[in-house]
């Protein structure tokens, strides 16, 4: 017998095929021939050849068949040892950080009580979540610090404070409304926050600088706040709206991609809307009623930090003019 004859005999007897269907007025019956064998003891009984005298040659007579992993097996190994991979996921209503903490405590307790079996943590997405959160806080802190430093040098330290204050206000407003859209703190929503933080204070800086410019022309703080805001209102609204429209296209994506990037889009849209409201209403009101637009050229016997910063402002103004 050749290998081709043996292979043909196995294929013709070890089968799982569809034989069509039968339709009735009430049901439809599917016809299937199921003679598929998967284990060694079953495959040993496959008839390879027989004759009229009743002699039978089975596959087990000419081959050694044993159960084992295939060359592309589904077996799992960790550190060259057999393992069972268990994936633990949290639902949308559960806290990933809290779940990860409980799982890590269970792993430590299990490994202390068992010597033969050991649980090894292969992947912990809570670590990535913590890293994204720290990155967001770091970027937010750097953004606030840069706004404070640069605006304190060239404009006014009190004005810089109110512009920098718009960053936490915008995120606070976004977090309030995000719950209404079933958005949680996860990798994608944190990614959206990191993306939007770079464009968050642009409108506030433009409005504050323009208000300060009107104040330097001799207008009262309230009049400068009104005129400075209205002058740049079309440009600010246009910039925010075009950005919102660009990100809103992500909401039109279907499937899992749409679900993932839809959260990014909603985070960006909500944050920009809150920042726009804050920049057009809250920021001008704060500047008009704060000491940022008031003359404070008083004489002090000791060191005055604000007087020192006003001196820095004059130097910065001279540098820009030069």
Helices and strands as residue ranges (DSSP letters): H 3-13, E 15-23, E 28-35, H 40-43, E 47-50, E 56-58, H 59-62, E 76-78, E 81-83, H 96-113, H 125-154, H 157-178, G 179-181, H 187-197, H 202-216, H 221-248, G 249-252, H 255-277, I 278-282, H 283-288, G 291-293, H 305-321
